[in-house]
Amino acid sequence: MTCYRSLLAVPVLIMSMFGASAHAFDISANANKWPGAQALIFTGVPGTSRSGTPWSVALQRAAGEWTEKTRFNFDVSPLYRDPCAGTGPGSLPELLNGIDFRNTVCGNAFNASTLAVTVFFTEFNILGTADIVEADIIFNNNLNFDVYDGPQRPGSNATREYDFQRIALHELGHVLGLGHDDSQPAIMNSTIGNLSRLQADDINGADTLYAGIENCDYRPARFGWVFGSLESGDCRVQQLLSGGSDNSFVDVYTLDLTEELFVTVDLITDGQLDGVLFVGNASLGALRVDEDSAGNCNPRLTGTLPAGRHTILVNTYSSNVAPPCGVTNTGNYRMSVVLQSGDLLTLSGQQSFQGGTANARFFGGVTRNGGQSYTNRVSSIQAFDVRGRIEIDPQHQGQPGFLAVALITPQGEILVKNTAGELVAYQPDVQLVPVSERKVLDAVEDLDILTQFRAAEAGISEIDVDFYIGYGVDSNPGELYFNGQPINVLIE
Ligand SMILES: [Zn+2]
């Protein structure tokens, strides 16, 4: 990140004009964009073109073309909103994206060759370029418009009938954050031409602007430790955000939650790297940042996150890194992802030995208080239980079968629980399918994986292990159904 000073939402006015001739200009090319890749526009412009298409219909078609062909979505309201009303500082609650014809740009004279103007307001963003918070389109009422496809009709500024829909298409490109591009044929060329539909360059522009984490290599975060480094060759913030001047390195992680959870993310660096942590939603919106709230210059973010995909960014500064919180903008880090929940965690995904699938669900968690709450982090001196639960496929209920428990250490060593309740090395050549208990399968099988376990007593001070639970039926003894997402236990 670059330095940030305050989170005050002060909208900044930017104007973008579409010209009939080549002296239109544009200053929106710094890649401002809408959080969430969508905007609600009000299309109820009164009146109908000479050829019979209502202006509102032409607007809706133009908006629909962007929505259909790109990652950006225009939500279209048929209502009318005055584009000159309720804009600017102090009016944030009334932010509305209005569209209309006007003889002036809300009081400022139109240039004679300007067809339309998009006025938009941005506010400070915590990372990279500003968010667009309002955009209004004002069509130059001093000119003549109709709605038609194909080549432009003849005439000059004052006499030509301009195609309203392609101008709307162009202005909506500004609304979503695009600047002009005159390098190839495009609706976003700075002057109007014979093109009346979006071109590949327009579509690529919008898709790049809203690619979000797709602009970088990203990988899933897991509960437990995540190890990484910021180093030359990593993605940079300006790549991630498709613009801006922040060239600091960033590692991008996704965190997929099956349910709402209280999550704590800690970042611990090697002492050289000055790390910054961000957590946001899947489209890099609702970003929160921390630099050192865990003390010792270590960032920590906590909060309740809804089910779905979230983004975690490990970042540093583009410049001005100085002690005490680090000396460079490259280096190693480890990040812990810890959950707290009132119940066992629903484990996403399912795996099996032979590629079969069962209509089964897997749950798991670690508890220090007899199941009142669950987490994945415990201290080595605390007694804790590791619990699992399997909702057995109805077709397998009542059948003789078996349960299995396994764990994988950070070194990749696999231990399995035997029928005596001991964790022993997995020996697939001796027993391919591990069995911890043989029984007639119930609808729900609760597994006490570890009970009142104290890591310190086993000589463990710090470890990060993943547990797996599974079951099989005696009629298909080579098959084992088990959880995809593991039950993580992080002992510190
Ligand atoms: Zn323009």
Boltz pocket constraint, residues with backbone or C-beta under 6 A from the ligand:
constraints:
  - pocket:
      binder: B
      contacts: [[A, 16], [A, 17], [A, 18], [A, 19], [A, 24], [A, 25], [A, 26], [A, 170], [A, 174], [A, 180], [A, 188], [A, 189], [A, 190]]
      max_distance: 6.0
